[in-house]
Amino acid sequence: MHIPKYDIFIHPMDLKELKSDIWIDEPLPATFKSGKKRYEIDIAYRGSHIRKFKKKSYHVTFYKPKTFGNAHEIHLNAEYKDPSLIRNKISLDFFADIGTLSPASHHVQISINGKNEGVYLQLESVDENFLKKRNLPLGAIFYAVDDDANFSLMSPIDHETKKQLDSGYEQKIGSKDDPIHLVNFIFELNTTPRNEYEQVISKHLNVEKYLKWLAGVVCTQNYDGFVHNYALYRNGNTNLFEVIPWDYDATWGRDIHGDTMEYDYVRMEGFNTLTARLLDIPTYKKMYAEILASILENQFTIDYMVPKVENLHNLLRPLVLQDPYIKHKIEKFDNEPELIFQFIKDRNQYLLEKLSSFI
């Protein structure tokens, strides 16, 4: 497999401005070169706490021409706190494998003004092009941008009732009326009586897809994944919401700081209001148990994951040795596959034990 190389050129004055304040969101003009093709782009830092790291992550928008590989925007993630550089990718691929909508991703090499910036993960933007590539109907997409996107009437930030039920979300695409559907969804998922819940929630949510997503979060153990690190897509044909995972580097046995996370840290039932209410319904509880049992037998296994992990690790190793930010950590990089494999073994066994007494 070939790893592409992108050369980015930013005017020195613009680069100085970019480096002067990591919290500036205003994009700056630049040139992007891939092979023999050149593109005029806007570039800005992306993420929140990751902006503080030495190796920055970037959001790139294409303007002339307007698309690159059928994408108008791409995200270039440094994966700086993941010593393996692959947790985000294997997570997003895992979600796709279990039947959940998930962004495509692949590793690339980056240089800025001739300076090697090392290995990055290119992430597909969840937007109208994401839908077109999958032959999906157009519909609204909302990004969960903070912990207010917790499927609750209460804010976990100030522990008060939310002034707006769509707090925590930013609309990426859709009409000005689409937030009304999101507000109605959040209101009804919280206020519908138990005896009416199955009938009402099925008019707002693709429940089977949601439970597959839940199983994916639980297996990969993304602690933030229940109230953050996702997007909502409202299918224009079915009018049902689906959840799309996002930013899954703190998974497979490591947390957001890159430290070890024990295999039993995240419970099988997840952590948000919507999940709790769904699992209170016997039909949905049984459905979740069957979905999770199938994944634990087929995809979340050593046999299934070892080739994926080893192929990526072998592909990236020569480039890690040239990456100015992480080449001194090659020993840690080399130890990561075994840590991931041990996590899968332990997590799989833990979830099987919990599942045995779940129904």
C-alpha positions in Angstrom: 0.0 0.0 0.0 1.3 3.4 -1.0 1.2 6.3 1.5 0.6 9.6 -0.3 2.8 12.7 0.3 1.2 16.2 0.5 3.3 19.3 0.2 1.7 22.4 1.7 3.1 25.9 1.1 2.0 28.9 3.3 3.3 32.4 2.9 5.8 33.0 5.7 3.8 35.9 7.1 0.6 33.8 7.1 2.5 30.9 8.7 3.8 33.3 11.4 0.2 34.5 12.0 -1.0 30.9 12.3 1.7 30.0 14.8 1.1 33.2 16.8 -2.2 32.1 18.3 -3.2 28.4 18.3 -6.8 29.3 19.0 -7.4 31.4 15.8 -10.1 29.6 13.8 -9.9 32.0 10.8 -8.4 29.9 7.9 -5.4 31.2 5.9 -4.7 30.8 2.2 -2.1 28.2 1.1 -1.1 25.9 -1.8 -1.5 22.1 -1.6 0.4 19.8 -3.9 -0.3 16.1 -4.4 1.8 14.5 -7.1 1.8 16.9 -10.0 -1.4 18.6 -9.1 -1.7 21.9 -7.3 -4.7 23.2 -5.4 -5.5 26.5 -3.8 -6.7 25.9 -0.2 -7.6 27.4 3.1 -5.9 25.9 6.1 -6.5 26.2 9.8 -5.7 24.3 13.0 -8.4 21.8 14.1 -9.4 20.3 17.4 -9.5 21.7 20.9 -6.9 20.4 23.4 -4.9 18.9 20.6 -3.9 22.4 19.5 -1.5 22.6 22.4 0.6 19.7 21.1 3.9 20.3 19.2 2.6 18.4 16.2 -0.6 20.3 15.0 -3.6 18.9 13.3 -5.2 20.8 10.3 -8.5 21.4 8.6 -8.1 21.9 4.8 -10.7 23.3 2.4 -10.2 23.2 -1.3 -11.1 26.2 -3.5 -9.3 25.9 -6.9 -10.3 23.3 -7.9 -13.0 22.9 -5.4 -12.6 19.2 -4.8 -9.7 16.8 -4.1 -10.5 13.1 -4.4 -14.3 14.0 -4.4 -13.8 15.9 -1.2 -14.2 19.6 -0.6 -12.8 19.4 2.9 -10.3 17.0 4.6 -9.0 16.7 8.2 -5.3 16.0 8.8 -4.9 14.5 12.2 -1.5 14.3 13.9 -2.6 11.5 16.2 0.1 12.8 18.5 -1.0 11.2 21.8 -1.6 7.8 20.2 1.8 6.0 20.1 0.5 3.5 17.5 -0.8 6.2 15.1 -3.5 3.7 14.1 -6.2 3.7 16.8 -8.4 6.2 15.1 -8.3 4.4 11.7 -8.8 0.9 13.0 -11.8 2.2 15.1 -13.5 4.0 12.2 -12.9 0.9 10.0 -14.3 -1.3 12.7 -17.5 0.8 12.9 -17.9 0.4 9.1 -17.3 -3.3 9.4 -20.1 -3.7 12.0 -22.7 -1.8 9.9 -22.4 1.8 11.1 -21.9 4.9 8.9 -18.2 5.9 9.4 -15.7 8.3 7.8 -13.0 6.8 5.5 -9.4 7.4 6.6 -5.9 6.7 5.4 -2.4 7.7 6.4 -0.4 10.4 4.5 2.9 12.2 4.8 2.9 16.0 5.2 5.5 18.7 4.5 4.9 22.5 5.2 7.2 24.9 3.3 9.6 22.1 2.6 9.8 20.9 6.3 8.8 17.3 6.9 5.9 17.2 9.4 5.7 13.5 9.5 2.8 11.0 9.4 -0.8 12.1 9.5 -4.2 10.5 9.3 -6.4 11.9 6.6 -10.1 11.9 7.7 -13.1 12.2 5.5 -15.3 15.1 6.3 -18.9 14.2 7.2 -20.8 16.4 4.8 -22.9 16.2 1.6 -19.9 14.5 -0.2 -19.8 11.8 2.5 -23.5 11.0 1.7 -23.0 11.1 -2.1 -20.1 8.6 -1.9 -22.4 6.2 -0.2 -25.4 6.9 -2.4 -27.3 8.1 0.7 -30.2 10.6 0.6 -29.4 14.2 1.4 -30.3 15.1 4.9 -29.2 17.2 7.9 -25.9 16.6 9.5 -25.0 17.9 13.0 -21.6 17.7 14.7 -21.5 17.1 18.4 -19.1 19.8 19.4 -19.2 19.7 23.2 -20.6 17.7 26.1 -24.0 19.3 25.9 -24.6 16.8 23.1 -25.5 14.3 25.7 -29.1 13.4 24.6 -30.4 15.0 27.8 -32.5 18.0 28.9 -29.8 18.8 31.4 -26.3 20.3 30.7 -23.4 18.3 32.2 -21.4 21.5 31.9 -23.3 23.7 34.4 -25.8 21.1 35.7 -28.8 23.3 34.7 -31.7 22.7 32.3 -30.5 23.6 28.8 -31.8 26.9 27.4 -31.7 25.3 23.9 -32.1 21.6 23.4 -29.8 21.6 20.4 -27.0 23.0 22.5 -23.8 21.1 21.9 -24.4 20.7 18.2 -23.3 22.6 15.1 -25.2 22.1 11.8 -22.9 21.1 9.0 -25.5 20.7 6.2 -29.3 20.9 5.9 -32.1 23.5 6.0 -32.9 26.1 8.6 -35.8 24.0 9.7 -33.7 20.9 10.5 -32.8 22.0 14.0 -36.5 21.7 14.9 -36.4 18.0 14.2 -33.3 17.6 16.4 -35.0 19.5 19.2 -38.1 17.4 18.9 -36.0 14.2 19.0 -34.2 15.3 22.2 -37.4 16.4 23.8 -39.3 13.2 23.1 -36.5 10.8 23.9 -36.4 12.4 27.4 -40.1 12.9 28.1 -42.0 10.0 26.4 -43.5 7.6 29.0 -42.0 4.1 29.1 -45.1 2.4 27.8 -45.1 4.6 24.6 -41.3 4.7 24.2 -40.8 2.0 21.5 -43.6 3.5 19.3 -42.4 7.1 19.7 -38.6 6.7 19.4 -38.9 4.5 16.3 -40.3 7.6 14.5 -37.1 9.6 15.3 -34.2 7.1 15.4 -32.9 4.2 13.5 -32.7 2.1 16.6 -30.8 -0.9 15.1 -28.1 1.4 13.7 -27.9 3.3 17.0 -27.4 0.0 18.9 -24.6 -1.1 16.5 -22.9 2.3 17.1 -23.3 1.8 20.9 -21.7 -1.6 20.6 -18.8 -0.1 18.6 -18.2 2.6 21.3 -18.4 0.0 24.0 -15.9 -2.4 22.3 -13.4 0.2 21.4 -13.9 1.8 24.8 -14.1 5.5 23.8 -15.0 7.1 27.1 -16.0 10.4 25.5 -17.9 8.7 22.7 -21.3 8.7 24.4 -21.7 12.5 24.6 -19.1 13.7 22.2 -17.0 12.5 19.2 -19.9 11.9 16.9 -22.1 13.4 14.3 -25.9 13.0 13.7 -27.3 12.4 10.3 -31.0 12.6 9.6 -31.8 10.5 6.6 -33.8 12.5 4.1 -35.9 9.5 3.0 -36.6 7.8 6.3 -36.5 11.0 8.5 -34.6 8.9 11.1 -31.4 9.9 12.9 -28.2 7.8 12.7 -25.0 8.3 14.7 -21.6 8.6 12.9 -18.4 8.2 15.0 -15.6 10.8 15.0 -12.1 11.2 16.7 -11.4 7.7 18.0 -7.7 7.9 18.9 -8.4 7.4 22.6 -9.4 3.8 22.3 -8.1 0.2 22.2 -6.5 0.6 25.7 -5.4 4.2 25.8 -7.1 7.4 26.9 -6.9 11.0 25.5 -3.6 11.6 27.3 -2.1 8.5 25.7 -2.0 6.7 29.1 -3.2 3.1 29.6 -6.9 2.7 30.1 -7.9 -0.5 31.9 -10.1 -2.9 29.8 -13.0 -2.7 32.2 -13.1 1.1 32.5 -16.3 1.6 30.4 -19.3 -0.4 31.3 -21.3 -2.4 28.7 -24.4 -0.2 29.0 -22.8 3.1 28.0 -23.4 6.4 29.7 -26.0 8.7 28.0 -29.7 9.2 28.5 -30.8 7.9 25.2 -28.9 4.6 25.7 -30.4 4.2 29.2 -33.9 4.7 28.0 -33.5 2.3 25.0 -32.0 -0.4 27.2 -35.0 -0.1 29.6 -37.2 -1.4 26.8 -37.0 -5.3 26.6 -37.2 -5.4 22.8 -34.2 -3.1 22.4 -32.3 -4.6 25.3 -32.5 -8.0 23.5 -31.6 -6.4 20.2 -28.5 -4.8 21.7 -27.4 -8.1 23.4 -27.7 -10.0 20.0 -25.8 -7.2 18.2 -23.0 -7.2 20.8 -22.8 -11.0 20.9 -22.3 -11.2 17.2 -19.6 -8.5 17.2 -17.7 -10.2 20.0 -17.8 -13.4 18.0 -16.9 -12.0 14.6 -15.2 -8.6 14.5 -14.0 -7.8 18.0 -11.6 -10.7 18.0 -7.8 -11.3 17.8 -8.2 -13.3 14.6 -10.1 -10.5 12.9 -8.0 -7.5 14.2 -4.4 -8.9 14.1 -3.9 -8.6 10.3 -5.4 -5.1 10.2 -3.1 -3.9 13.1 0.0 -5.6 11.9 -0.4 -4.4 8.3 -0.8 -0.8 9.3 2.1 -1.0 11.8 4.5 -2.4 9.2 3.4 0.1 6.7 4.0 3.1 9.0 7.2 2.0 10.7 9.7 3.4 8.1 7.8 6.7 8.2 7.8 6.9 12.0 11.6 6.7 11.8 11.6 9.9 9.7 8.9 11.7 11.7 10.6 14.6 13.5 8.1 14.6 16.4 8.0 10.9 17.2 11.0 9.1 15.8 12.6 9.0 19.2 9.6 7.0 20.4 10.1 4.1 18.0 10.4 1.5 20.8 7.0 2.5 22.2 5.6 2.4 18.7 6.9 -1.1 18.3 5.2 -2.3 21.5 1.8 -0.9 20.6 0.4 -3.8 18.6 0.8 -6.2 21.6 -0.9 -3.7 23.9 -3.8 -3.5 21.5 -4.0 -7.3 21.2 -4.0 -7.7 24.9 -6.8 -5.1 25.2 -8.9 -7.0 22.7 -8.5 -10.3 24.6 -9.3 -8.8 28.0 -12.1 -6.5 26.8 -13.8 -9.3 24.8 -13.7 -11.6 27.8 -15.0 -8.9 30.1 -17.9 -8.0 27.8 -18.8 -11.7 27.3 -19.0 -12.1 31.1 -21.2 -9.1 31.5 -23.4 -10.2 28.5 -24.1 -13.5 30.1 -26.1 -11.9 32.9 -27.5 -8.9 30.9 -30.8 -10.4 29.7 
